[in-house]
Amino acid sequence: MNRPPFRLSLASPPTVEPVSIAEARVHCRVDDAADNSYVAALITAARIMAEQYTRQVFITQSWVMYLDEWPCENYVEIPKAPLQGISSVVTYNDSDAATTFASSNYYVDLISKPGRVVLRSNSSWPTVDRVANGIVINFVAGYGAAPAAIPQDIRQAILLIVAHLYENRGDVAADMPATAELMLGQYRDVRV
């Protein structure tokens, strides 16, 4: 399978974290509200670690994917999961003029992992004249906009990572606790 190289840019980060400061404080047995900003930073760090490990995003986020060329196949894999939808597929000519590729030419495969943009029968990828970043795919990924949409075991793994980072601040490598790894393992996207 020929996968052309791509680049990603986060367009809209999550508006909330998968776990609250209150949940993390209870889990870490932190009584002093003076540590709230530190606990909040650890929650974000733990989410990012878990997202990198699983190759997923948890809370709804908007991303931009840049490609120089179309793949040989009739689909483009979207590298962030779970895919919620495609906002647009835009191509650029050599004069940097944008053309939106009509959504009637493709469908969004939300079942496959990773999700895909798949050409419909009798459709073909449009010509791309610009040598670099001539294809721009805007997409939305994540389990949902609220923490309740995220599987509970992912949320629990994030709490374990937060506690590990809180208890071992300053003297530990950024490794993940083994129990959190086990909990996140079923969500890990392992690509060949």
LOTI-256045 format. One record per residue: residue in one letter; x, y, z of N, C-alpha, C, O in turn. Coordinates in nm, 4 decimals, decimal comma, padded with zeros to 6 digits. Example, Ala and Ser with C-alpha at 12.3 -4.5 7.8 and 13.67 -1.06 7.14 Angstrom:
! LOTI-256045
SITE   aa        n_x        n_y        n_z       ca_x       ca_y       ca_z        c_x        c_y        c_z        o_x        o_y        o_z
SITE    A    01,3190   -00,5690    00,7800    01,2300   -00,4500    00,7800    01,3200   -00,3300    00,7800    01,4236   -00,3319    00,8465
SITE    S    01,2850   -00,2250    00,7080    01,3670   -00,1060    00,7140    01,2900    00,0030    00,7870    01,3409    00,1138    00,8039
This chain:
! LOTI-256045
SITE   aa        n_x        n_y        n_z       ca_x       ca_y       ca_z        c_x        c_y        c_z        o_x        o_y        o_z
SITE    M    00,0837   -00,1166    00,0000    00,0000    00,0000    00,0000    00,0890    00,1240    00,0000    00,1825    00,1347    00,0794
SITE    N    00,0592    00,2157   -00,0887    00,1358    00,3383   -00,0991    00,0654    00,4489   -00,0215   -00,0399    00,4968   -00,0635
SITE    R    00,1225    00,4892    00,0904    00,0679    00,5996    00,1680    00,1549    00,7217    00,1460    00,2700    00,7244    00,1894
SITE    P    00,1018    00,8223    00,0794    00,1832    00,9423    00,0608    00,2073    01,0112    00,1951    00,1242    01,0024    00,2856
SITE    P    00,3200    01,0790    00,2076    00,3465    01,1495    00,3333    00,2434    01,2596    00,3560    00,1907    01,3177    00,2611
SITE    F    00,2163    01,2867    00,4807    00,1201    01,3907    00,5151    00,1723    01,4678    00,6353    00,2632    01,4234    00,7054
SITE    R    00,1132    01,5830    00,6569    00,1417    01,6644    00,7724    00,0088    01,6976    00,8394   -00,0944    01,7079    00,7731
SITE    L    00,0122    01,7141    00,9703   -00,1092    01,7449    01,0456   -00,0919    01,8747    01,1230    00,0174    01,9096    01,1677
SITE    S   -00,2034    01,9444    01,1370   -00,2055    02,0657    01,2166   -00,3351    02,0668    01,2969   -00,4431    02,0449    01,2420
SITE    L   -00,3239    02,0922    01,4265   -00,4410    02,1004    01,5123   -00,5075    02,2354    01,4897   -00,4467    02,3395    01,5148
SITE    A   -00,6320    02,2344    01,4426   -00,7044    02,3590    01,4141   -00,7819    02,4078    01,5360   -00,7823    02,5272    01,5659
SITE    S   -00,8472    02,3158    01,6061   -00,9251    02,3503    01,7263   -00,8996    02,2447    01,8323   -00,9430    02,1304    01,8182
SITE    P   -00,8290    02,2826    01,9389   -00,8020    02,1854    02,0453   -00,9288    02,1547    02,1243   -01,0297    02,2235    02,1087
SITE    P   -00,9242    02,0525    02,2084   -01,0419    02,0213    02,2892   -01,0745    02,1376    02,3833   -00,9851    02,2081    02,4300
SITE    T   -01,2025    02,1562    02,4099   -01,2452    02,2659    02,4968   -01,2510    02,2255    02,6438   -01,2557    02,3112    02,7320
SITE    V   -01,2506    02,0958    02,6698   -01,2468    02,0425    02,8069   -01,1516    01,9238    02,8083   -01,1114    01,8732    02,7035
SITE    E   -01,1171    01,8812    02,9268   -01,0327    01,7623    02,9411   -01,1213    01,6417    02,9758   -01,2337    01,6595    03,0228
SITE    P   -01,0719    01,5204    02,9534   -01,1504    01,3997    02,9813   -01,1855    01,3797    03,1281   -01,2857    01,3157    03,1599
SITE    V   -01,1038    01,4340    03,2173   -01,1325    01,4275    03,3602   -01,1219    01,5678    03,4183   -01,0461    01,6512    03,3687
SITE    S   -01,1980    01,5926    03,5228   -01,1981    01,7252    03,5855   -01,0878    01,7355    03,6902   -01,0313    01,6351    03,7336
SITE    I   -01,0589    01,8573    03,7290   -00,9625    01,8801    03,8367   -01,0134    01,8144    03,9649   -00,9356    01,7549    04,0395
SITE    A   -01,1428    01,8252    03,9903   -01,2000    01,7648    04,1116   -01,1804    01,6134    04,1113   -01,1439    01,5559    04,2139
SITE    E   -01,2043    01,5477    03,9970   -01,1849    01,4025    03,9886   -01,0389    01,3654    04,0127   -01,0088    01,2695    04,0838
SITE    A   -00,9487    01,4427    03,9524   -00,8058    01,4140    03,9677   -00,7604    01,4387    04,1116   -00,6798    01,3624    04,1647
SITE    R   -00,8108    01,5432    04,1744   -00,7733    01,5708    04,3142   -00,8194    01,4570    04,4048   -00,7447    01,4148    04,4931
SITE    V   -00,9409    01,4068    04,3845   -00,9901    01,2952    04,4657   -00,9027    01,1724    04,4418   -00,8623    01,1053    04,5368
SITE    H   -00,8734    01,1429    04,3153   -00,7934    01,0251    04,2823   -00,6529    01,0340    04,3432   -00,5987    00,9347    04,3916
SITE    C   -00,5954    01,1541    04,3397   -00,4586    01,1736    04,3913   -00,4564    01,2022    04,5419   -00,3493    01,2150    04,6014
SITE    R   -00,5736    01,2121    04,6026   -00,5861    01,2457    04,7453   -00,5202    01,3810    04,7763   -00,4430    01,3942    04,8713
SITE    V   -00,5525    01,4791    04,6945   -00,5010    01,6147    04,7119   -00,6125    01,6980    04,7744   -00,7190    01,7152    04,7150
SITE    D   -00,5874    01,7490    04,8935   -00,6876    01,8286    04,9636   -00,6711    01,9781    04,9393   -00,7678    02,0535    04,9493
SITE    D   -00,5515    02,0206    04,9079   -00,5200    02,1631    04,8966   -00,5516    02,2149    04,7563   -00,4949    02,1678    04,6577
SITE    A   -00,6420    02,3115    04,7484   -00,6783    02,3710    04,6198   -00,5639    02,4509    04,5591   -00,5706    02,4893    04,4423
SITE    A   -00,4595    02,4765    04,6362   -00,3445    02,5509    04,5844   -00,2768    02,4762    04,4691   -00,2086    02,5376    04,3871
SITE    D   -00,2955    02,3440    04,4627   -00,2345    02,2632    04,3567   -00,3235    02,2520    04,2318   -00,2883    02,1795    04,1388
SITE    N   -00,4359    02,3208    04,2277   -00,5295    02,3064    04,1159   -00,4662    02,3326    03,9796   -00,4889    02,2564    03,8855
SITE    S   -00,3883    02,4378    03,9677   -00,3285    02,4679    03,8364   -00,2275    02,3603    03,7975   -00,2153    02,3256    03,6801
SITE    Y   -00,1554    02,3081    03,8958   -00,0599    02,2006    03,8673   -00,1332    02,0732    03,8262   -00,0925    02,0060    03,7314
SITE    V   -00,2403    02,0399    03,8965   -00,3196    01,9217    03,8626   -00,3807    01,9374    03,7234   -00,3848    01,8414    03,6466
SITE    A   -00,4280    02,0572    03,6906   -00,4836    02,0829    03,5564   -00,3779    02,0589    03,4488   -00,4076    02,0000    03,3449
SITE    A   -00,2555    02,1039    03,4729   -00,1467    02,0825    03,3764   -00,1155    01,9338    03,3616   -00,0864    01,8866    03,2517
SITE    L   -00,1215    01,8606    03,4725   -00,0968    01,7158    03,4674   -00,2069    01,6431    03,3907   -00,1794    01,5469    03,3190
SITE    I   -00,3302    01,6883    03,4053   -00,4405    01,6269    03,3301   -00,4163    01,6421    03,1810   -00,4320    01,5464    03,1052
SITE    T   -00,3785    01,7612    03,1389   -00,3501    01,7841    02,9960   -00,2331    01,6970    02,9506   -00,2394    01,6349    02,8445
SITE    A   -00,1270    01,6923    03,0300   -00,0112    01,6095    02,9942   -00,0501    01,4621    02,9866   -00,0068    01,3911    02,8958
SITE    A   -00,1313    01,4159    03,0809   -00,1739    01,2756    03,0817   -00,2604    01,2447    02,9597   -00,2456    01,1392    02,8980
SITE    R   -00,3503    01,3362    02,9249   -00,4339    01,3150    02,8052   -00,3470    01,3043    02,6808   -00,3669    01,2157    02,5978
SITE    I   -00,2513    01,3941    02,6684   -00,1637    01,3924    02,5510   -00,0835    01,2629    02,5454   -00,0691    01,2036    02,4385
SITE    M   -00,0313    01,2187    02,6595    00,0421    01,0907    02,6628   -00,0476    00,9760    02,6179   -00,0065    00,8923    02,5375
SITE    A   -00,1703    00,9723    02,6699   -00,2629    00,8638    02,6357   -00,3041    00,8721    02,4889   -00,3179    00,7691    02,4228
SITE    E   -00,3238    00,9923    02,4376   -00,3592    01,0067    02,2961   -00,2443    00,9624    02,2061   -00,2663    00,8958    02,1049
SITE    Q   -00,1224    00,9991    02,2427   -00,0081    00,9555    02,1621    00,0084    00,8043    02,1664    00,0408    00,7422    02,0651
SITE    Y   -00,0134    00,7455    02,2820   -00,0002    00,6005    02,2961   -00,1048    00,5272    02,2122   -00,0731    00,4289    02,1452
SITE    T   -00,2285    00,5745    02,2159   -00,3368    00,5062    02,1447   -00,3482    00,5479    01,9983   -00,4130    00,4793    01,9193
SITE    R   -00,2863    00,6591    01,9619   -00,3007    00,7196    01,8291   -00,4469    00,7585    01,8041   -00,4984    00,7467    01,6929
SITE    Q   -00,5104    00,8043    01,9091   -00,6476    00,8531    01,9025   -00,6525    00,9916    01,9650   -00,5564    01,0372    02,0272
SITE    V   -00,7659    01,0573    01,9473   -00,7951    01,1777    02,0236   -00,9249    01,1506    02,0974   -01,0112    01,0784    02,0473
SITE    F   -00,9391    01,2071    02,2147   -01,0513    01,1701    02,3005   -01,1660    01,2712    02,2942   -01,2784    01,2357    02,2587
SITE    I   -01,1381    01,3948    02,3282   -01,2396    01,5006    02,3222   -01,2371    01,5584    02,1808   -01,1301    01,5710    02,1212
SITE    T   -01,3526    01,5931    02,1271   -01,3662    01,6445    01,9904   -01,2615    01,7526    01,9605   -01,2438    01,8483    02,0358
SITE    Q   -01,1936    01,7331    01,8478   -01,0901    01,8254    01,8008   -01,1005    01,8388    01,6494   -01,1408    01,7448    01,5809
SITE    S   -01,0641    01,9558    01,5973   -01,0592    01,9757    01,4523   -00,9131    01,9752    01,4077   -00,8267    02,0359    01,4709
SITE    W   -00,8882    01,9054    01,2977   -00,7525    01,8905    01,2454   -00,7489    01,9251    01,0972   -00,8507    01,9220    01,0282
SITE    V   -00,6288    01,9581    01,0501   -00,6052    01,9814    00,9082   -00,4943    01,8862    00,8648   -00,3877    01,8808    00,9262
SITE    M   -00,5210    01,8117    00,7585   -00,4243    01,7164    00,7026   -00,3785    01,7706    00,5673   -00,4608    01,8053    00,4827
SITE    Y   -00,2472    01,7775    00,5475   -00,1896    01,8281    00,4231   -00,1204    01,7136    00,3494   -00,0425    01,6388    00,4085
SITE    L   -00,1496    01,7007    00,2198   -00,0835    01,6005    00,1362   -00,0278    01,6690    00,0120   -00,0810    01,7699   -00,0343
SITE    D    00,0805    01,6123   -00,0409    00,1377    01,6620   -00,1665    00,0759    01,5926   -00,2872    00,0707    01,6488   -00,3966
SITE    E    00,0288    01,4693   -00,2660   -00,0270    01,3915   -00,3765   -00,1329    01,2961   -00,3227   -00,1380    01,2683   -00,2029
SITE    W   -00,2168    01,2468   -00,4121   -00,3194    01,1488   -00,3756   -00,2565    01,0110   -00,3628   -00,1557    00,9834   -00,4278
SITE    P   -00,3132    00,9247   -00,2811   -00,2623    00,7872   -00,2729   -00,2975    00,7110   -00,4006   -00,3801    00,7561   -00,4800
SITE    C   -00,2348    00,5963   -00,4193   -00,2649    00,5111   -00,5346   -00,4034    00,4475   -00,5208   -00,4665    00,4148   -00,6213
SITE    E   -00,4507    00,4299   -00,3983   -00,5804    00,3671   -00,3743   -00,6939    00,4658   -00,3985   -00,6708    00,5825   -00,4302
SITE    N   -00,8150    00,4178   -00,3834   -00,9312    00,5042   -00,4012   -00,9771    00,5639   -00,2683   -01,0920    00,6061   -00,2556
SITE    Y   -00,8880    00,5677   -00,1695   -00,9218    00,6250   -00,0397   -00,8002    00,6923    00,0227   -00,6856    00,6643   -00,0126
SITE    V   -00,8289    00,7814    00,1162   -00,7261    00,8461    00,1979   -00,7570    00,8115    00,3427   -00,8668    00,8381    00,3917
SITE    E   -00,6603    00,7523    00,4106   -00,6776    00,7226    00,5524   -00,6581    00,8504    00,6336   -00,5663    00,9285    00,6085
SITE    I   -00,7455    00,8694    00,7304   -00,7361    00,9842    00,8190   -00,6640    00,9382    00,9460   -00,7120    00,8476    01,0140
SITE    P   -00,5500    00,9988    00,9789   -00,4626    00,9444    01,0828   -00,5047    00,9660    01,2279   -00,4367    00,9178    01,3185
SITE    K   -00,6126    01,0356    01,2520   -00,6604    01,0537    01,3894   -00,7949    00,9833    01,4034   -00,8818    00,9957    01,3170
SITE    A   -00,8111    00,9101    01,5116   -00,9342    00,8348    01,5345   -00,9856    00,8683    01,6732   -00,9104    00,9176    01,7572
SITE    P   -01,1112    00,8424    01,6977   -01,2155    00,8047    01,6032   -01,2594    00,9243    01,5181   -01,2803    01,0348    01,5681
SITE    L   -01,2723    00,8982    01,3901   -01,3128    01,0022    01,2958   -01,4605    01,0314    01,3144   -01,5430    00,9401    01,3149
SITE    Q   -01,4937    01,1600    01,3298   -01,6339    01,2022    01,3393   -01,6870    01,2484    01,2042   -01,8043    01,2279    01,1731
SITE    G   -01,6012    01,3107    01,1240   -01,6474    01,3583    00,9946   -01,5420    01,4404    00,9218   -01,4406    01,4811    00,9785
SITE    I   -01,5698    01,4629    00,7947   -01,4839    01,5447    00,7091   -01,5545    01,6777    00,6875   -01,6701    01,6810    00,6454
SITE    S   -01,4858    01,7862    00,7159   -01,5432    01,9194    00,6957   -01,5280    01,9638    00,5512   -01,6198    02,0220    00,4935
SITE    S   -01,4102    01,9359    00,4921   -01,3877    01,9721    00,3522   -01,2630    01,9029    00,2987   -01,1725    01,8654    00,3732
SITE    V   -01,2619    01,8875    00,1663   -01,1439    01,8427    00,0934   -01,1182    01,9514   -00,0105   -01,2025    01,9773   -00,0963
SITE    V   -01,0026    02,0141   -00,0022   -00,9710    02,1279   -00,0881   -00,8403    02,0999   -00,1611   -00,7456    02,0476   -00,1024
SITE    T   -00,8357    02,1347   -00,2890   -00,7122    02,1228   -00,3663   -00,6691    02,2628   -00,4100   -00,7496    02,3555   -00,4190
SITE    Y   -00,5394    02,2745   -00,4365   -00,4820    02,4028   -00,4783   -00,4080    02,3856   -00,6095   -00,3397    02,2856   -00,6315
SITE    N   -00,4227    02,4854   -00,6969   -00,3461    02,4824   -00,8209   -00,2134    02,5549   -00,7996   -00,1840    02,6004   -00,6890
SITE    D   -00,1351    02,5653   -00,9034   -00,0015    02,6238   -00,8931   -00,0056    02,7732   -00,8608    00,0946    02,8298   -00,8172
SITE    S   -00,1193    02,8364   -00,8815   -00,1359    02,9787   -00,8476   -00,1973    02,9955   -00,7092   -00,2358    03,1062   -00,6714
SITE    D   -00,2067    02,8867   -00,6336   -00,2611    02,8850   -00,4984   -00,4108    02,9134   -00,4917   -00,4617    02,9529   -00,3868
SITE    A   -00,4807    02,8938   -00,6015   -00,6265    02,9076   -00,6007   -00,6869    02,7780   -00,5469   -00,6485    02,6686   -00,5881
SITE    A   -00,7820    02,7920   -00,4543   -00,8438    02,6770   -00,3894   -00,9688    02,6322   -00,4633   -01,0459    02,7139   -00,5137
SITE    T   -00,9876    02,4990   -00,4687   -01,1096    02,4397   -00,5227   -01,1567    02,3339   -00,4240   -01,0814    02,2435   -00,3878
SITE    T   -01,2812    02,3459   -00,3810   -01,3368    02,2458   -00,2901   -01,3843    02,1258   -00,3703   -01,4613    02,1394   -00,4655
SITE    F   -01,3377    02,0088   -00,3310   -01,3771    01,8829   -00,3935   -01,5154    01,8482   -00,3394   -01,5320    01,8295   -00,2189
SITE    A   -01,6134    01,8397   -00,4269   -01,7525    01,8191   -00,3856   -01,7681    01,6902   -00,3047   -01,7152    01,5855   -00,3421
SITE    S   -01,8407    01,6992   -00,1944   -01,8611    01,5815   -00,1091   -01,9421    01,4730   -00,1797   -01,9448    01,3588   -00,1337
SITE    S   -02,0078    01,5065   -00,2899   -02,0804    01,4049   -00,3669   -01,9850    01,3091   -00,4384   -02,0274    01,2043   -00,4872
SITE    N   -01,8555    01,3449   -00,4449   -01,7559    01,2597   -00,5097   -01,6956    01,1549   -00,4157   -01,6239    01,0652   -00,4601
SITE    Y   -01,7246    01,1662   -00,2869   -01,6660    01,0732   -00,1903   -01,7635    01,0489   -00,0759   -01,8598    01,1231   -00,0569
SITE    Y   -01,7361    00,9445   -00,0013   -01,8096    00,9241    00,1229   -01,7096    00,9072    00,2351   -01,5931    00,8741    00,2130
SITE    V   -01,7569    00,9302    00,3540   -01,6710    00,9231    00,4710   -01,6955    00,7892    00,5404   -01,8062    00,7609    00,5863
SITE    D   -01,5911    00,7081    00,5472   -01,5974    00,5760    00,6087   -01,5631    00,5901    00,7570   -01,4461    00,6011    00,7936
SITE    L   -01,6653    00,5895    00,8410   -01,6461    00,6012    00,9853   -01,6313    00,4649    01,0518   -01,6021    00,4571    01,1711
SITE    I   -01,6513    00,3570    00,9755   -01,6445    00,2218    01,0308   -01,5009    00,1707    01,0363   -01,4593    00,1117    01,1360
SITE    S   -01,4257    00,1935    00,9294   -01,2871    00,1460    00,9248   -01,2029    00,2175    01,0297   -01,2333    00,3296    01,0704
SITE    K   -01,0987    00,1516    01,0715   -01,0033    00,2106    01,1640   -00,8660    00,2011    01,1000   -00,8140    00,0904    01,0862
SITE    P   -00,8056    00,3102    01,0608   -00,8551    00,4468    01,0752   -00,9666    00,4780    00,9748   -00,9846    00,4083    00,8750
SITE    G   -01,0406    00,5853    01,0050   -01,1459    00,6309    00,9137   -01,0865    00,6728    00,7804   -00,9661    00,6959    00,7694
SITE    R   -01,1716    00,6825    00,6796   -01,1206    00,7116    00,5453   -01,2145    00,8043    00,4689   -01,3341    00,8126    00,4970
SITE    V   -01,1563    00,8735    00,3715   -01,2308    00,9430    00,2669   -01,2205    00,8504    00,1465   -01,1105    00,8230    00,0985
SITE    V   -01,3357    00,8014    00,0968   -01,3360    00,7005   -00,0095   -01,4059    00,7560   -00,1324   -01,5163    00,8097   -00,1238
SITE    L   -01,3397    00,7422   -00,2479   -01,4010    00,7861   -00,3735   -01,5255    00,7044   -00,4034   -01,5292    00,5838   -00,3788
SITE    R   -01,6268    00,7705   -00,4564   -01,7459    00,6997   -00,5033   -01,7173    00,6428   -00,6422   -01,6243    00,6859   -00,7103
SITE    S   -01,7987    00,5456   -00,6827   -01,7847    00,4881   -00,8167   -01,7951    00,6011   -00,9195   -01,8707    00,6963   -00,9006
SITE    N   -01,7208    00,5899   -01,0254   -01,7173    00,6885   -01,1343   -01,6631    00,8242   -01,0919   -01,6832    00,9228   -01,1628
SITE    S   -01,5945    00,8316   -00,9779   -01,5273    00,9555   -00,9369   -01,3779    00,9312   -00,9380   -01,3319    00,8176   -00,9264
SITE    S   -01,3038    01,0376   -00,9520   -01,1578    01,0274   -00,9454   -01,1051    01,1485   -00,8697   -01,1702    01,2526   -00,8609
SITE    W   -00,9858    01,1314   -00,8158   -00,9248    01,2425   -00,7432   -00,8986    01,3577   -00,8398   -00,8576    01,3339   -00,9534
SITE    P   -00,9210    01,4798   -00,7981   -00,8920    01,5936   -00,8854   -00,7417    01,6134   -00,9026   -00,6616    01,5715   -00,8190
SITE    T   -00,7064    01,6771   -01,0109   -00,5660    01,7074   -01,0386   -00,5154    01,8108   -00,9385   -00,5850    01,9065   -00,9045
SITE    V   -00,3940    01,7893   -00,8931   -00,3309    01,8820   -00,7994   -00,2048    01,9351   -00,8666   -00,1121    01,8598   -00,8964
SITE    D   -00,2032    02,0658   -00,8898   -00,0886    02,1266   -00,9581    00,0189    02,1756   -00,8627    00,1364    02,1805   -00,8989
SITE    R   -00,0195    02,2113   -00,7430    00,0784    02,2658   -00,6488    00,1663    02,1521   -00,5978    00,1162    02,0458   -00,5613
SITE    V    00,2948    02,1743   -00,5954    00,3913    02,0703   -00,5612    00,3845    02,0311   -00,4133    00,3985    01,9134   -00,3801
SITE    A    00,3636    02,1275   -00,3255    00,3619    02,0990   -00,1817    00,2291    02,1423   -00,1212    00,1790    02,2515   -00,1482
SITE    N    00,1732    02,0538   -00,0384    00,0488    02,0833    00,0340   -00,0650    02,1240   -00,0587   -00,1431    02,2138   -00,0272
SITE    G   -00,0735    02,0574   -00,1729   -00,1788    02,0858   -00,2697   -00,3138    02,0268   -00,2344   -00,4144    02,0598   -00,2972
SITE    I   -00,3173    01,9394   -00,1341   -00,4416    01,8772   -00,0890   -00,4558    01,9074    00,0605   -00,3640    01,8832    00,1388
SITE    V   -00,5710    01,9601    00,0983   -00,5967    01,9938    00,2380   -00,7297    01,9298    00,2776   -00,8338    01,9586    00,2187
SITE    I   -00,7243    01,8430    00,3782   -00,8446    01,7760    00,4287   -00,8693    01,8251    00,5709   -00,7858    01,8065    00,6594
SITE    N   -00,9831    01,8871    00,5914   -01,0234    01,9337    00,7240   -01,1159    01,8288    00,7841   -01,2146    01,7895    00,7219
SITE    F   -01,0839    01,7833    00,9060   -01,1650    01,6783    00,9660   -01,1823    01,6989    01,1158   -01,1096    01,7758    01,1787
SITE    V   -01,2798    01,6286    01,1710   -01,3104    01,6334    01,3133   -01,2965    01,4909    01,3668   -01,3452    01,3953    01,3065
SITE    A   -01,2292    01,4790    01,4812   -01,2082    01,3479    01,5426   -01,2316    01,3573    01,6928   -01,2265    01,4656    01,7512
SITE    G   -01,2570    01,2432    01,7537   -01,2767    01,2349    01,8979   -01,4018    01,1554    01,9303   -01,4849    01,1306    01,8429
SITE    Y   -01,4150    01,1154    02,0559   -01,5326    01,0396    02,0995   -01,6540    01,1293    02,1175   -01,7675    01,0841    02,1031
SITE    G   -01,6309    01,2555    02,1489   -01,7404    01,3491    02,1703   -01,6894    01,4741    02,2389   -01,5720    01,4832    02,2749
SITE    A   -01,7790    01,5707    02,2566   -01,7403    01,7005    02,3117   -01,7368    01,7035    02,4639   -01,6855    01,7988    02,5225
SITE    A   -01,7907    01,6005    02,5286   -01,7973    01,5984    02,6741   -01,7259    01,4754    02,7302   -01,7194    01,3721    02,6635
SITE    P   -01,6726    01,4855    02,8513   -01,6038    01,3712    02,9126   -01,6890    01,2441    02,9179   -01,6355    01,1337    02,9086
SITE    A   -01,8195    01,2584    02,9327   -01,9070    01,1408    02,9412   -01,9041    01,0565    02,8136   -01,9392    00,9386    02,8177
SITE    A   -01,8634    01,1141    02,7012   -01,8575    01,0412    02,5739   -01,7367    00,9481    02,5650   -01,7327    00,8591    02,4801
SITE    I   -01,6399    00,9684    02,6513   -01,5152    00,8913    02,6465   -01,5321    00,7630    02,7274   -01,5877    00,7665    02,8371
SITE    P   -01,4847    00,6493    02,6746   -01,4937    00,5247    02,7521   -01,4321    00,5413    02,8917   -01,3287    00,6059    02,9087
SITE    Q   -01,4978    00,4819    02,9894   -01,4570    00,4981    03,1288   -01,3149    00,4481    03,1541   -01,2425    00,5069    03,2345
SITE    D   -01,2739    00,3404    03,0866   -01,1387    00,2896    03,1122   -01,0316    00,3847    03,0593   -00,9213    00,3875    03,1139
SITE    I   -01,0599    00,4622    02,9557   -00,9654    00,5652    02,9105   -00,9557    00,6743    03,0168   -00,8462    00,7201    03,0493
SITE    R   -01,0692    00,7154    03,0703   -01,0699    00,8186    03,1744   -00,9936    00,7700    03,2982   -00,9192    00,8463    03,3598
SITE    Q   -01,0126    00,6428    03,3338   -00,9426    00,5882    03,4504   -00,7921    00,5819    03,4249   -00,7131    00,6109    03,5147
SITE    A   -00,7519    00,5447    03,3047   -00,6087    00,5410    03,2711   -00,5478    00,6804    03,2819   -00,4347    00,6950    03,3283
SITE    I   -00,6214    00,7825    03,2397   -00,5715    00,9201    03,2514   -00,5529    00,9563    03,3981   -00,4536    01,0199    03,4337
SITE    L   -00,6462    00,9171    03,4834   -00,6308    00,9431    03,6272   -00,5075    00,8721    03,6836   -00,4371    00,9280    03,7676
SITE    L   -00,4813    00,7501    03,6383   -00,3613    00,6778    03,6836   -00,2341    00,7500    03,6414   -00,1383    00,7579    03,7184
SITE    I   -00,2331    00,8022    03,5198   -00,1157    00,8755    03,4711   -00,0986    01,0043    03,5513    00,0129    01,0386    03,5905
SITE    V   -00,2088    01,0760    03,5759   -00,2019    01,1989    03,6562   -00,1422    01,1686    03,7929   -00,0520    01,2392    03,8379
SITE    A   -00,1918    01,0637    03,8601   -00,1406    01,0280    03,9926    00,0074    00,9934    03,9875    00,0839    01,0326    04,0756
SITE    H    00,0476    00,9204    03,8851    00,1888    00,8830    03,8690    00,2756    01,0080    03,8535    00,3800    01,0197    03,9176
SITE    L    00,2326    01,1000    03,7694    00,3092    01,2227    03,7491    00,3099    01,3097    03,8745    00,4109    01,3724    03,9062
SITE    Y    00,1981    01,3134    03,9453    00,1882    01,3952    04,0673    00,2805    01,3414    04,1765    00,3487    01,4178    04,2448
SITE    E    00,2816    01,2097    04,1920    00,3615    01,1484    04,2986    00,5106    01,1449    04,2670    00,5927    01,1351    04,3582
SITE    N    00,5458    01,1526    04,1420    00,6863    01,1382    04,1015    00,7381    01,2626    04,0301    00,8213    01,2517    03,9400
SITE    R    00,6914    01,3779    04,0680    00,7304    01,4998    03,9970    00,8800    01,5258    04,0081    00,9411    01,5132    04,1142
SITE    G    00,9347    01,5623    03,8951    01,0737    01,6040    03,8903    01,1772    01,4942    03,8854    01,2916    01,5211    03,8488
SITE    D    01,1421    01,3705    03,9210    01,2464    01,2682    03,9253    01,2112    01,1429    03,8465    01,2634    01,0351    03,8746
SITE    V    01,1232    01,1564    03,7483    01,0836    01,0377    03,6738    01,0781    01,0709    03,5250    01,0412    01,1815    03,4855
SITE    A    01,1148    00,9753    03,4457    01,1001    00,9922    03,3007    00,9508    00,9952    03,2685    00,8684    00,9542    03,3504
SITE    A    00,9172    01,0422    03,1532    00,7760    01,0558    03,1142    00,7182    00,9220    03,0698    00,6528    00,9130    02,9659
SITE    D    00,7429    00,8187    03,1491    00,6866    00,6883    03,1145    00,5467    00,6746    03,1724    00,5092    00,7457    03,2657
SITE    M    00,4719    00,5838    03,1169    00,3338    00,5617    03,1568    00,3276    00,4436    03,2532    00,3974    00,3442    03,2331
SITE    P    00,2452    00,4530    03,3577    00,2314    00,3374    03,4474    00,1807    00,2145    03,3706    00,0992    00,2264    03,2790
SITE    A    00,2297    00,0977    03,4090    00,1940   -00,0260    03,3387    00,0433   -00,0516    03,3387   -00,0111   -00,0999    03,2394
SITE    T   -00,0245   -00,0196    03,4490   -00,1689   -00,0425    03,4560   -00,2418    00,0460    03,3549   -00,3374    00,0014    03,2915
SITE    A   -00,1980    00,1696    03,3396   -00,2591    00,2601    03,2410   -00,2353    00,2069    03,0999   -00,3248    00,2109    03,0154
SITE    E   -00,1151    00,1573    03,0752   -00,0847    00,0984    02,9438   -00,1774   -00,0181    02,9131   -00,2283   -00,0297    02,8016
SITE    L   -00,1992   -00,1038    03,0109   -00,2896   -00,2174    02,9913   -00,4312   -00,1707    02,9604   -00,4974   -00,2258    02,8724
SITE    M   -00,4775   -00,0697    03,0323   -00,6133   -00,0197    03,0118   -00,6287    00,0449    02,8740   -00,7339    00,0338    02,8110
SITE    L   -00,5243    00,1118    02,8281   -00,5306    00,1812    02,6989   -00,4994    00,0884    02,5811   -00,5284    00,1219    02,4663
SITE    G   -00,4399   -00,0289    02,6097   -00,3963   -00,1191    02,5040   -00,5052   -00,1582    02,4050   -00,4780   -00,1708    02,2856
SITE    Q   -00,6264   -00,1774    02,4517   -00,7343   -00,2179    02,3634   -00,7738   -00,1072    02,2662   -00,8384   -00,1347    02,1650
SITE    Y   -00,7366    00,0164    02,2946   -00,7711    00,1292    02,2080   -00,6549    00,1672    02,1155   -00,6701    00,2521    02,0277
SITE    R   -00,5407    00,1046    02,1357   -00,4217    00,1413    02,0597   -00,4365    00,1027    01,9134   -00,4726   -00,0102    01,8800
SITE    D   -00,4082    00,1979    01,8283   -00,4118    00,1765    01,6834   -00,2730    00,1304    01,6414   -00,1800    00,2107    01,6340
SITE    V   -00,2593    00,0015    01,6141   -00,1312   -00,0554    01,5725   -00,1342   -00,0732    01,4219   -00,2058   -00,1590    01,3700
SITE    R   -00,0575    00,0067    01,3529   -00,0559    00,0008    01,2063    00,0681   -00,0740    01,1601    00,1759   -00,0641    01,2187
SITE    V    00,0486   -00,1481    01,0543    00,1580   -00,2262    00,9975    00,2257   -00,1467    00,8896    00,3212   -00,1945    00,8284
